[in-house]
Amino acid sequence: MNTNQQWITTNMRFPTDGYMALKLEAISKKMSVTSLVHKKLFSKKKLVLTNNVDKIMSNLAKLAKETSQQNPGISFSEKLIEMRYEQW
């Protein structure tokens, strides 16, 4: 792992059983849960290559355009924010 890069600290929520499975795996490998999550997220074979980002963004733009045409007058950003606060 490159230690010269900038880091962002965040909180993540896991279901209890999922977290316990991660914790048990981390213990069995003698590493922290944080290190295990980093390893799983940033392993070379799972890392999204930069040249795929343009393709993903293009597909996302097409999907957004289709969704907008099928649902005129609806702001999905507003709906997502409403749904987020309904969970609390």
MODELLER restraints for C-alpha pairs under 7 A, 6 or more apart:
rsr = mdl.restraints
at = mdl.atoms
rsr.add(forms.Gaussian(group=physical.xy_distance, feature=features.Distance(at['CA:22:A'], at['CA:33:A']), mean=6.48, stdev=0.5))
rsr.add(forms.Gaussian(group=physical.xy_distance, feature=features.Distance(at['CA:23:A'], at['CA:33:A']), mean=5.75, stdev=0.5))
rsr.add(forms.Gaussian(group=physical.xy_distance, feature=features.Distance(at['CA:26:A'], at['CA:32:A']), mean=5.68, stdev=0.5))
rsr.add(forms.Gaussian(group=physical.xy_distance, feature=features.Distance(at['CA:26:A'], at['CA:33:A']), mean=5.47, stdev=0.5))
rsr.add(forms.Gaussian(group=physical.xy_distance, feature=features.Distance(at['CA:26:A'], at['CA:36:A']), mean=6.06, stdev=0.5))
